[in-house]
């Protein structure tokens, strides 16, 4: 289709869902756990397993329940139409609280201008409701409710979601086989209750990013005492990418496990792109509002004003953005501290505000107007993600005076946000060598009083362009273990270009590994169930179960089939790595069988005689390590 013919068709008529994103996972089904009321239905994915072969005991293997971020896209019983957006989840909860009002229209000047522009009809999402806002004097944040002792539907929802039916697994003894963790001071309970969720939010140690205008949202929680979460970035630029492509990246990313998604669009049609993304997103959406504000002034940072930025916040809040990255900690006095750095200021938002401060020789208007921003946030329940505008862009600059000076300021701002009962998390680096990572986590906990930490990696070395998903995945696993609540993914294209769908998947899988490794290390209840199930399937040569239990079944199956493509290989007691004669697990099973047949007691075995008998038997049977069964 030509560009001309594309433009002639309204996107609201032609847009289609990405077909790869809506394929159900093999041997998996979407299940829903109901809460205390019928409209609380929490989605999870249940993976069915084969029966253990008779050679290995012939037992039934219980299905494994895993956390599911894919929303209704992987539910075969749901018809997906991206032109209409996802079904409503939260409106009844919000309306029942009685503290919001439906506006007659958009209150943002820019939003009104976009709506009145006939040239944008072909790009506009067609099914948009008028926004909600808190009634005058009301605060609708989850933190405000929590501090009043109210357990909201969102809090109950995330408690059920975090538990992942652990009560069933515990009764079956599946939690018995798990290594003790080391949580570095985190207090992870054996059972997540709605009251525990409420208490953590009231304390400021966790957040539920849940704008009242994002009613399609399936609530989730971010905090050090919960499962480690990951974020995936999408967004167009001036150099390319369409709205439909960005929606496809969203649905593709959440299929593989992205807990939240940040729309970092900087090109044309930011407003329209964001509307399509939010209306089709079951996960929280974050943005960096200063990017759009800069577009509105033609890219000239000096021309930014508080009034324009305020209008941008309201515009995005009324669309349903769940959290804003606000670079309010980039103070005028910190900017000179970056002069001797190897890589200076690498944060886009940080460099924008640094330039504004120097051009006007005034303090950062995001800092001076921070309480005004809090008033907007609590009217829509938008969470702060306090940006680290002075994060190190190279390991040479890690943990320097500029970085930690800003972090101390972010701690001050956190307390101001909490004074307004506004939810808040803190962004962190960046590029940090392994030996300095824990200092970052400890410093953040000290300065920000355990507000959730959200880091980009960190990258542990700077020598691997094209592989920074690996350099950062190492740091992400470490800082997640030390207490970081959410990890922002890095793709292989980091520092090199805009990621495509394959890059998005690679980045997300890498970070799911890091987050899960951190959960294991912290001793999160039930974290090892999936590992144990896959290990058992591996030992019993249940190939399909190995594929399906993995984070990426498609790639695992593809790699296996490159060398053993036939269906018979799916039941073979070997793989192409060792072949049929040298499979250690098959040999181990044969040794176990021999021991059982001879009724050998481990304490009394004459090792030399046993080995001699086994060797003689092996020779008599033709010296074949592999036998058909």
C-alpha positions as CSV (number, residue, x, y, z in Angstrom):
1,X,0.0,0.0,0.0
2,X,1.4,3.4,-0.9
3,X,1.8,6.3,1.6
4,X,-0.9,8.2,-0.3
5,X,-3.5,5.4,0.0
6,X,-2.6,4.9,3.6
7,X,-3.3,8.5,4.4
8,X,-6.6,8.4,2.5
9,X,-8.0,5.8,5.0
10,X,-8.9,6.6,8.6
11,X,-6.8,4.7,11.0
12,X,-10.0,4.1,13.1
13,X,-11.3,2.1,10.1
14,X,-8.2,0.3,9.0
15,X,-6.1,-0.5,12.1
16,X,-5.7,-4.2,12.9
17,X,-4.2,-6.0,15.9
18,X,-0.8,-7.6,15.5
19,X,-1.6,-11.2,14.8
20,X,1.5,-12.5,16.5
21,X,0.4,-10.8,19.8
22,X,-2.9,-12.6,20.0
23,X,-1.8,-16.2,19.6
24,X,-2.5,-18.2,22.7
25,X,0.6,-19.9,24.3
26,X,0.8,-23.6,23.6
27,X,-0.7,-25.8,26.4
28,X,-1.7,-22.7,28.3
29,X,-5.0,-21.3,29.2
30,X,-6.1,-17.9,30.6
31,X,-7.7,-18.4,34.0
32,X,-9.4,-15.7,36.2
33,X,-9.4,-15.7,40.0
34,X,-12.4,-13.9,41.4
35,X,-12.1,-11.5,44.3
36,X,-14.6,-10.5,46.9
37,X,-16.9,-9.1,44.2
38,X,-17.8,-10.3,40.7
39,X,-16.1,-7.5,38.9
40,X,-12.7,-8.3,40.4
41,X,-11.4,-11.0,38.0
42,X,-7.7,-11.4,38.1
43,X,-6.0,-12.9,35.0
44,X,-3.3,-15.5,35.2
45,X,-1.8,-18.1,32.8
46,X,-2.0,-21.8,33.7
47,X,0.5,-24.1,31.9
48,X,-0.6,-27.7,31.6
49,X,2.0,-30.4,31.9
50,X,2.3,-33.9,30.5
51,X,2.3,-37.0,32.7
52,X,5.7,-38.2,33.8
53,X,6.8,-41.2,31.6
54,X,6.4,-44.6,33.2
55,X,10.2,-45.0,33.1
56,X,10.4,-42.1,35.6
57,X,7.5,-43.1,37.8
58,X,4.4,-42.2,35.8
59,X,3.1,-39.4,38.1
60,X,0.7,-36.6,37.2
61,X,2.3,-33.2,37.1
62,X,0.2,-30.3,38.4
63,X,-0.2,-27.3,36.1
64,X,2.0,-24.3,36.8
65,X,0.4,-20.8,37.3
66,X,2.4,-17.9,36.1
67,X,2.0,-14.1,36.2
68,X,0.4,-12.8,33.1
69,X,0.8,-9.3,31.7
70,X,-0.7,-9.9,28.2
71,X,-4.2,-8.8,29.1
72,X,-7.1,-10.2,27.0
73,X,-4.8,-10.4,23.9
74,X,-4.0,-14.1,24.7
75,X,-7.5,-15.0,25.7
76,X,-9.1,-16.9,22.8
77,X,-12.5,-16.1,24.1
78,X,-12.1,-12.4,23.7
79,X,-12.4,-10.7,20.3
80,X,-9.8,-8.0,20.0
81,X,-10.5,-4.9,18.0
82,X,-7.8,-2.2,18.4
83,X,-10.1,0.3,16.8
84,X,-12.4,0.1,19.7
85,X,-9.8,-0.5,22.5
86,X,-10.0,-2.9,25.4
87,X,-13.0,-3.6,27.6
88,X,-13.5,-1.5,30.7
89,X,-12.2,-3.0,33.9
90,X,-12.3,-0.2,36.5
91,X,-15.1,2.3,35.9
92,X,-17.5,0.7,38.4
93,X,-14.8,0.8,41.1
94,X,-14.1,4.5,40.4
95,X,-17.7,5.5,40.2
96,X,-18.5,3.7,43.5
97,X,-16.1,5.8,45.4
98,X,-18.1,8.9,44.5
99,X,-15.2,11.4,44.5
100,X,-14.7,12.0,40.8
101,X,-16.7,13.9,38.2
102,X,-17.1,13.5,34.4
103,X,-15.9,16.6,32.6
104,X,-17.9,18.2,29.8
105,X,-14.9,18.0,27.6
106,X,-11.1,18.2,27.5
107,X,-9.7,21.0,29.8
108,X,-6.3,21.1,28.2
109,X,-5.9,23.8,25.6
110,X,-3.7,21.6,23.4
111,X,-6.1,18.7,23.7
112,X,-8.9,21.0,22.5
113,X,-6.9,22.2,19.6
114,X,-6.1,18.7,18.5
115,X,-9.7,17.6,18.7
116,X,-10.8,20.6,16.6
117,X,-8.2,20.0,13.8
118,X,-10.0,18.2,10.9
119,X,-6.6,17.2,9.4
120,X,-6.2,14.8,12.3
121,X,-9.4,12.9,11.8
122,X,-7.7,10.2,9.8
123,X,-5.4,9.5,12.8
124,X,-7.7,10.0,15.7
125,X,-8.9,7.2,18.0
126,X,-12.7,7.2,17.5
127,X,-14.0,6.0,20.8
128,X,-12.9,8.5,23.4
129,X,-14.9,9.3,26.5
130,X,-14.8,12.7,28.2
131,X,-12.3,12.5,31.0
132,X,-12.8,12.2,34.8
133,X,-11.2,14.4,37.4
134,X,-11.4,14.5,41.2
135,X,-14.2,16.6,42.6
136,X,-13.1,20.0,44.0
137,X,-11.0,19.4,47.1
138,X,-10.9,15.6,46.7
139,X,-7.8,13.4,46.4
140,X,-8.3,10.2,44.4
141,X,-4.8,8.7,44.7
142,X,-4.4,5.1,45.9
143,X,-2.0,6.5,48.6
144,X,-4.8,8.8,49.9
145,X,-7.2,5.9,50.2
146,X,-4.6,3.7,51.8
147,X,-3.8,6.3,54.4
148,X,-7.5,6.6,55.3
149,X,-7.5,2.9,55.9
150,X,-9.5,2.0,52.8
151,X,-8.7,-1.1,50.8
152,X,-9.7,-0.3,47.2
153,X,-10.6,-2.8,44.6
154,X,-7.3,-2.1,43.0
155,X,-5.5,-3.2,46.2
156,X,-7.4,-6.4,46.4
157,X,-6.8,-7.1,42.7
158,X,-3.0,-6.8,43.0
159,X,-2.9,-8.9,46.2
160,X,-4.6,-11.7,44.3
161,X,-2.3,-11.2,41.4
162,X,0.9,-11.3,43.4
163,X,-0.1,-14.5,45.1
164,X,-0.7,-16.4,41.9
165,X,-2.7,-19.1,43.7
166,X,0.1,-19.8,46.1
167,X,-2.4,-21.3,48.6
168,X,-3.0,-24.2,46.1
169,X,0.8,-24.6,45.5
170,X,1.5,-24.5,49.3
171,X,-1.1,-27.2,50.0
172,X,0.5,-29.4,47.3
173,X,3.9,-29.0,48.9
174,X,5.3,-27.1,45.9
175,X,6.8,-24.4,48.1
176,X,8.8,-26.8,50.2
177,X,11.6,-27.1,47.7
178,X,13.0,-23.6,47.6
179,X,16.3,-22.2,48.7
180,X,16.3,-19.5,51.4
181,X,16.8,-16.1,50.0
182,X,18.7,-13.0,51.2
183,X,16.4,-10.0,51.0
184,X,18.8,-7.2,52.2
185,X,16.1,-5.9,54.6
186,X,13.0,-6.3,52.4
187,X,10.1,-7.8,54.3
188,X,8.5,-10.2,51.8
189,X,5.5,-12.0,53.5
190,X,4.5,-15.6,52.9
191,X,1.1,-14.4,51.7
192,X,0.2,-11.1,50.1
193,X,-3.0,-9.8,51.6
194,X,-5.1,-6.7,50.6
195,X,-4.2,-5.3,54.0
196,X,-0.5,-5.7,53.4
197,X,-0.9,-4.0,50.0
198,X,-2.7,-1.1,51.7
199,X,-0.1,-0.8,54.3
200,X,2.8,-0.7,51.8
201,X,1.1,2.0,49.7
202,X,0.3,4.1,52.8
203,X,3.9,3.8,53.9
204,X,5.1,4.9,50.4
205,X,7.0,1.7,49.9
206,X,4.8,0.6,46.9
207,X,2.7,2.2,44.3
208,X,-0.2,1.1,42.1
209,X,0.0,3.3,39.0
210,X,-3.7,3.6,38.0
211,X,-4.9,6.9,36.5
212,X,-8.7,7.2,36.9
213,X,-8.9,7.8,33.1
214,X,-7.2,4.5,32.3
215,X,-10.1,2.2,33.0
216,X,-8.9,-0.6,30.7
217,X,-6.0,-1.1,33.2
218,X,-5.4,-4.5,34.9
219,X,-3.9,-3.1,38.2
220,X,-0.3,-4.0,39.2
221,X,2.0,-3.0,42.1
222,X,5.6,-1.8,42.2
223,X,7.5,-2.1,45.4
224,X,10.5,-3.9,46.9
225,X,8.3,-6.3,48.9
226,X,6.6,-7.6,45.8
227,X,7.6,-9.4,42.6
228,X,10.3,-7.4,40.7
229,X,8.6,-5.8,37.7
230,X,10.0,-4.7,34.3
231,X,9.2,-1.8,32.0
232,X,9.5,-1.7,28.2
233,X,9.9,1.4,26.2
234,X,8.2,2.2,22.9
235,X,7.6,5.4,21.0
236,X,8.0,7.0,17.6
237,X,10.6,9.6,16.6
238,X,11.0,12.2,13.9
239,X,12.7,9.6,11.8
240,X,9.9,7.1,11.6
241,X,7.4,4.6,13.0
242,X,3.6,4.7,12.6
243,X,0.9,4.7,15.3
244,X,-0.1,1.2,14.2
245,X,3.5,0.0,14.7
246,X,3.7,1.5,18.2
247,X,0.4,-0.3,19.2
248,X,1.9,-3.5,17.8
249,X,5.0,-3.0,19.9
250,X,2.8,-2.5,23.0
251,X,0.9,-5.7,22.4
252,X,4.0,-7.6,21.5
253,X,5.9,-6.3,24.6
254,X,3.1,-7.2,27.1
255,X,2.9,-10.7,25.5
256,X,6.4,-11.4,26.6
257,X,6.1,-9.9,30.1
258,X,6.4,-6.1,30.2
259,X,4.6,-5.0,33.4
260,X,4.5,-1.4,32.3
261,X,5.2,0.4,29.1
262,X,6.6,3.9,28.6
263,X,5.6,5.9,25.5
264,X,8.7,7.9,24.7
265,X,7.4,9.3,21.4
266,X,9.2,12.5,20.2
267,X,8.0,12.7,16.6
268,X,4.7,13.9,15.1
269,X,1.3,13.1,16.4
270,X,2.4,12.3,20.0
271,X,-1.1,13.1,21.3
272,X,-2.8,10.7,18.9
273,X,-0.3,8.0,19.3
274,X,-0.7,8.0,23.0
275,X,-4.5,7.8,22.8
276,X,-4.3,4.6,20.7
277,X,-1.7,3.1,23.1
278,X,-3.6,3.8,26.3
279,X,-7.0,2.6,25.0
280,X,-5.4,-0.7,24.0
281,X,-3.2,-1.2,27.1
282,X,-4.0,-3.4,30.0
283,X,-0.7,-2.3,31.7
284,X,0.2,1.1,33.2
285,X,1.5,3.6,30.7
286,X,4.2,6.1,31.6
287,X,5.5,9.2,29.7
288,X,8.1,11.9,29.9
289,X,5.9,15.0,29.5
290,X,8.8,17.3,28.9
291,X,9.4,15.6,25.5
292,X,6.0,16.7,24.2
293,X,6.3,20.1,25.8
294,X,9.6,20.5,23.8
295,X,7.8,19.6,20.6
296,X,5.3,22.3,21.3
297,X,8.0,24.9,21.3
298,X,9.8,23.7,18.2
299,X,12.6,21.9,20.1
300,X,13.9,25.1,21.7
301,X,14.4,24.3,25.4
302,X,14.8,28.0,26.3
303,X,11.2,28.6,25.2
304,X,9.6,26.2,27.7
305,X,7.3,27.7,30.3
306,X,5.6,26.4,33.3
307,X,2.2,27.3,31.8
308,X,2.8,25.2,28.7
309,X,4.2,22.3,30.8
310,X,1.2,22.4,33.1
311,X,-1.2,22.2,30.1
312,X,0.8,19.2,28.9
313,X,0.4,17.4,32.2
314,X,-3.3,18.0,32.2
315,X,-3.6,16.9,28.6
316,X,-1.8,13.6,29.3
317,X,-3.6,13.0,32.6
318,X,-6.9,13.3,30.9
319,X,-5.9,10.7,28.4
320,X,-5.1,8.3,31.2
321,X,-1.3,8.3,31.6
322,X,-0.5,6.4,34.8
323,X,2.9,7.8,35.7
324,X,5.0,10.8,34.7
325,X,8.7,11.0,34.6
326,X,9.4,14.5,36.0
327,X,13.0,15.7,36.1
328,X,12.6,18.1,39.0
329,X,15.9,17.2,40.7
330,X,18.1,18.8,38.0
331,X,19.0,21.9,39.9
332,X,21.0,24.8,38.6
333,X,23.8,24.2,41.1
334,X,24.3,20.6,40.0
335,X,24.8,21.3,36.3
336,X,28.5,22.5,36.7
337,X,29.2,19.2,38.5
338,X,28.8,17.4,35.2
339,X,31.4,19.4,33.3
340,X,34.3,17.0,34.0
341,X,32.3,13.9,33.2
342,X,33.3,11.6,30.4
343,X,29.8,11.6,29.0
344,X,28.2,14.7,30.5
345,X,24.4,14.7,30.8
346,X,22.9,11.8,28.9
347,X,19.3,12.0,30.0
348,X,17.2,13.7,27.3
349,X,14.9,15.2,30.0
350,X,17.9,16.1,32.1
351,X,19.7,17.9,29.3
352,X,16.5,19.8,28.4
353,X,16.1,21.2,31.9
354,X,19.8,21.9,32.3
355,X,19.8,24.0,29.2
356,X,16.7,25.8,30.4
357,X,18.3,26.6,33.8
358,X,21.5,27.9,32.2
359,X,19.7,29.9,29.5
360,X,17.5,31.7,32.1
361,X,19.9,31.4,35.0
362,X,16.9,30.4,37.1
363,X,16.1,27.3,39.2
364,X,14.4,24.4,37.4
365,X,10.7,25.3,37.1
366,X,9.7,21.7,37.7
367,X,11.4,22.1,41.1
368,X,9.9,25.5,41.9
369,X,6.4,24.3,40.8
370,X,6.6,20.9,42.3
371,X,3.7,21.4,44.7
372,X,1.6,22.7,41.8
373,X,2.4,19.4,40.0
374,X,1.3,17.4,43.0
375,X,-2.1,19.1,42.8
376,X,-2.5,17.8,39.3
377,X,-1.3,14.4,40.1
378,X,-3.7,13.8,42.9
379,X,-6.7,15.0,40.9
380,X,-6.2,12.1,38.4
381,X,-4.1,9.6,40.5
382,X,-1.0,9.9,38.3
383,X,2.1,8.6,40.0
384,X,5.5,10.3,40.0
385,X,8.5,8.7,38.5
386,X,11.1,11.2,39.7
387,X,13.6,11.3,36.8
388,X,17.3,10.9,37.2
389,X,18.3,13.6,34.8
390,X,21.9,13.5,36.0
391,X,22.3,9.7,35.8
392,X,25.8,8.5,34.7
393,X,26.1,7.6,31.0
394,X,29.3,5.7,31.4
395,X,30.8,3.6,34.2
396,X,33.5,6.3,34.5
397,X,30.8,8.7,35.8
398,X,29.1,6.3,38.1
399,X,28.3,7.4,41.7
400,X,29.7,10.9,41.3
401,X,28.7,14.1,43.0
402,X,26.2,15.2,40.4
403,X,24.3,11.8,40.5
404,X,24.1,11.6,44.2
405,X,23.4,15.3,44.7
406,X,20.3,14.9,42.5
407,X,19.3,11.7,44.4
408,X,19.3,13.6,47.6
409,X,17.0,16.2,46.0
410,X,14.7,13.5,44.8
411,X,14.4,12.3,48.4
412,X,13.3,15.8,49.4
413,X,10.7,15.8,46.6
414,X,9.5,12.4,47.6
415,X,8.5,13.7,51.0
416,X,6.7,16.6,49.4
417,X,4.8,14.2,47.2
418,X,3.9,12.1,50.2
419,X,2.7,15.2,52.0
420,X,0.1,15.5,49.2
421,X,-0.6,11.7,49.3
422,X,0.8,11.3,45.8
423,X,2.3,8.0,44.8
424,X,6.0,8.2,44.0
425,X,8.9,6.1,42.7
426,X,12.5,7.1,42.0
427,X,14.4,6.5,38.8
428,X,18.0,5.4,38.9
429,X,21.0,4.7,36.7
430,X,22.3,4.0,34.2
431,X,25.9,2.8,33.8
432,X,27.4,1.4,37.0
433,X,30.1,-1.2,37.4
434,X,29.2,-4.2,39.5
435,X,31.1,-3.2,42.6
436,X,29.3,0.1,42.9
437,X,25.7,-1.2,42.3
438,X,24.8,-1.9,45.9
439,X,26.0,1.6,47.0
440,X,23.4,3.0,44.6
441,X,20.6,0.9,46.1
442,X,21.7,1.7,49.7
443,X,21.9,5.4,49.0
444,X,18.4,5.4,47.4
445,X,16.9,3.6,50.3
446,X,18.5,6.1,52.7
447,X,17.6,9.3,50.7
448,X,14.1,8.3,49.5
449,X,12.9,6.3,52.6
450,X,12.2,3.1,50.7
451,X,10.1,4.6,47.9
452,X,10.2,2.2,45.0
453,X,13.4,2.3,42.9
454,X,13.2,2.0,39.1
455,X,16.5,1.7,37.2
456,X,17.7,1.5,33.6
457,X,19.8,-1.6,34.0
458,X,22.3,-0.6,35.1
459,X,24.8,-1.4,32.4
460,X,27.9,-2.9,34.0
461,X,30.4,-2.3,31.2
462,X,30.6,0.1,28.2
463,X,32.4,-2.2,25.7
464,X,29.5,-4.0,24.1
465,X,27.4,-2.0,21.7
466,X,24.8,-4.3,20.2
467,X,24.8,-6.4,23.4
468,X,23.8,-3.9,26.0
469,X,20.7,-6.0,26.9
470,X,23.3,-8.4,28.3
471,X,25.6,-5.8,30.0
472,X,22.6,-4.2,31.6
473,X,20.8,-7.5,32.4
474,X,23.7,-8.4,34.7
475,X,23.3,-5.2,36.6
476,X,19.5,-5.4,36.6
477,X,19.6,-8.8,38.3
478,X,21.9,-7.5,40.9
479,X,20.1,-4.3,41.8
480,X,16.8,-6.2,41.7
481,X,18.2,-8.6,44.3
482,X,19.4,-5.6,46.4
483,X,15.9,-4.1,46.5
484,X,15.1,-2.4,43.2
485,X,11.4,-2.6,42.5
486,X,11.2,-2.2,38.7
487,X,13.8,-2.6,36.0
488,X,13.6,-0.7,32.7
489,X,14.6,-2.9,29.9
490,X,17.5,-2.3,27.5
491,X,17.4,-3.7,24.0
492,X,20.3,-4.8,21.7
493,X,19.7,-1.4,19.9
494,X,20.5,0.7,22.9
495,X,22.8,3.6,21.9
496,X,22.4,2.5,18.2
497,X,18.9,3.0,17.0
498,X,15.1,2.5,17.5
499,X,14.2,-1.0,18.5
500,X,12.0,-3.2,16.2
501,X,9.7,-5.9,17.4
502,X,12.4,-8.5,17.7
503,X,14.6,-6.1,19.7
504,X,11.6,-5.4,22.0
505,X,11.2,-9.2,22.6
506,X,14.9,-9.7,23.3
507,X,15.0,-6.9,25.7
508,X,11.9,-8.0,27.6
509,X,13.0,-11.7,27.9
510,X,16.4,-10.6,29.1
511,X,14.8,-8.5,31.8
512,X,12.3,-11.1,32.8
513,X,15.3,-13.4,33.4
514,X,16.9,-10.6,35.6
515,X,13.7,-9.9,37.5
516,X,13.0,-13.6,38.1
517,X,16.6,-14.2,39.2
518,X,16.2,-11.4,41.7
519,X,13.0,-12.9,43.0
520,X,14.7,-16.2,43.6
521,X,17.6,-14.5,45.3
522,X,15.3,-12.6,47.6
523,X,13.4,-15.8,48.5
524,X,10.1,-14.6,47.2
525,X,7.5,-17.3,48.1
526,X,6.8,-19.6,45.1
527,X,9.5,-18.0,42.9
528,X,11.2,-21.4,42.4
529,X,8.0,-23.4,41.5
530,X,8.5,-22.8,37.7
531,X,12.2,-23.6,37.9
532,X,11.6,-26.8,39.7
533,X,8.9,-27.8,37.2
534,X,11.1,-27.1,34.2
535,X,14.0,-29.0,35.8
536,X,11.9,-32.0,36.4
537,X,10.6,-31.9,32.9
538,X,14.2,-31.7,31.6
539,X,15.3,-34.7,33.6
540,X,12.2,-36.7,32.4
541,X,12.8,-35.7,28.8
542,X,9.4,-34.0,28.6
543,X,10.4,-31.7,25.8
544,X,7.1,-30.0,25.2
545,X,6.9,-29.1,28.8
546,X,10.4,-27.7,28.8
547,X,9.4,-25.4,25.9
548,X,6.1,-24.4,27.4
549,X,7.5,-23.6,30.9
550,X,10.2,-21.4,29.5
551,X,10.0,-17.6,29.2
552,X,10.2,-17.9,25.4
553,X,8.7,-21.2,24.2
554,X,9.0,-20.3,20.6
555,X,12.8,-19.8,20.6
556,X,13.4,-22.9,22.7
557,X,11.3,-25.0,20.4
558,X,13.0,-23.5,17.3
559,X,16.6,-24.1,18.6
560,X,15.7,-27.7,19.4
561,X,14.2,-28.3,16.0
562,X,17.2,-26.9,14.2
563,X,19.0,-30.2,14.8
564,X,16.2,-32.5,15.8
565,X,13.1,-31.4,13.8
566,X,11.2,-34.7,13.7
567,X,8.2,-35.3,16.0
568,X,10.0,-38.4,17.4
569,X,12.7,-36.1,18.8
570,X,10.1,-34.5,21.1
571,X,10.0,-37.8,23.1
572,X,13.7,-38.7,22.7
573,X,15.8,-39.3,25.8
574,X,18.6,-37.0,24.5
575,X,19.3,-33.7,22.7
576,X,21.7,-32.7,20.0
577,X,24.2,-31.3,22.5
578,X,25.3,-34.8,23.8
579,X,23.5,-37.1,21.5
580,X,22.1,-40.5,22.4
581,X,25.3,-42.0,23.8
582,X,26.4,-39.2,26.2
583,X,23.3,-37.9,27.8
584,X,24.2,-37.4,31.5
585,X,20.6,-37.4,32.6
586,X,19.8,-40.7,30.8
587,X,22.9,-42.2,32.4
588,X,21.8,-41.0,35.8
589,X,18.4,-42.5,35.3
590,X,20.0,-45.9,34.4
591,X,22.1,-45.8,37.5
592,X,19.1,-45.1,39.6
593,X,17.2,-48.0,38.0
594,X,20.1,-50.3,38.6
595,X,20.3,-49.3,42.3
596,X,16.6,-49.8,42.8
597,X,16.6,-53.2,41.1
598,X,19.5,-54.4,43.3
599,X,17.9,-52.9,46.4
600,X,21.1,-51.1,47.3
601,X,21.2,-49.1,50.5
602,X,23.5,-46.2,49.9
603,X,25.3,-46.5,53.3
604,X,26.3,-50.2,52.7
605,X,27.1,-50.2,49.0
606,X,30.5,-51.7,48.0
607,X,31.3,-49.0,45.5
608,X,34.0,-51.0,43.6
609,X,31.8,-54.1,43.3
610,X,28.8,-52.1,42.2
611,X,30.8,-50.3,39.5
612,X,32.2,-53.6,38.3
613,X,28.8,-55.2,38.0
614,X,27.4,-52.2,36.1
615,X,30.3,-52.3,33.7
616,X,29.8,-56.0,33.0
617,X,26.1,-55.5,32.4
618,X,26.8,-52.6,30.1
619,X,29.2,-54.7,28.0
620,X,26.8,-57.6,27.7
621,X,24.0,-55.3,26.5
622,X,26.1,-54.1,23.6
623,X,27.8,-51.1,25.2
624,X,24.9,-48.8,24.1
625,X,24.2,-45.9,26.3
626,X,20.8,-45.3,24.6
627,X,18.0,-47.9,24.3
628,X,14.7,-47.4,22.6
629,X,11.7,-47.6,25.0
